[in-house]
Amino acid sequence: MKNTYVCDHIVNYSEIDTAYRMRLDSVISAFQTVTLYHSTEMQVDADSLAKNSNGFWVLCKSRFAINRLPKIGETLTMETWPTTVTPVRFMRDYNFWVNGEIAVSGRSEWCVMDIDSRTVRKTSTVCYPHEMEHRTDHSAAGDFSRRRETVEDSDLHHVHTSRFVDVDPNGHTNNVAYVRMALDCFTPEEFASLPLGSFEIYYLSQSYFGDELRLYRKKTDYGYYLEGTCGEKPAFVATLTVKA
């Protein structure tokens, strides 16, 4: 069993912004696609995990550094590999190569939730190839910053109601949908002008179809802090850094 998976992907029209660059939600979606391919090869894909461990994957947090966003028609060589396994978390890194250079480097942290109890499973109880030789090197995404800001009423940008296209098979709002909500706090022209450095998002609590999420945007010295709150609890917090 290979500890690294590599495949190609051509950036298509549905994945780009008004500057013809790959959107940030498309970056995470593409990463999850190559992760799906590798997890299937490792026999820990969604179907195998449900059948053999009564569990499902949950993305806890994700970070990626941007050298440049790939453009429409460019071919990405997508590389991903799992690294550290802790008692309750699985770590995975990735690189997106374009013309022999790394365009985007990412890092993510996952856990497995029990289908019945909806609680986090210990990694030792999951049908995972623990005996596989894991790579110890990391991408150039950098460490998680763990930034957290305080938002005020004046930072409220808009309210979003989770709809059909936001919800995944597990019944809750999908993690890519949260990234789209964060991006909706910008205009197309505004976002196209940003010299993007990195994007980091933490998934903190679940929301479901019909739930209202209050989206906050706060300008900071590093770029922007973004938060989506459902009820009294944040569903996600994110940071978007810009280059000086």
Protein Blocks (a to p, Z undefined) as FASTA:
>chain_A
ZZbdcddddddfklpcfkopacfklmmmmmmmmmmmmmmmnopafklmmmmnopacddfb
dcdddfbdcdehiacddddddfbdcfkbccddddddeehiafbdcddddddddfklopac
dfklpccdfkbccdfbdcfkbpaekiacdddfklpmbdcdddfklpcfkopacfklmmmm
mmmmpcfklmmmpccfbdcdddfbdcdehiacdddddddfklpacdddehjbcfbdcddd
ddZZ
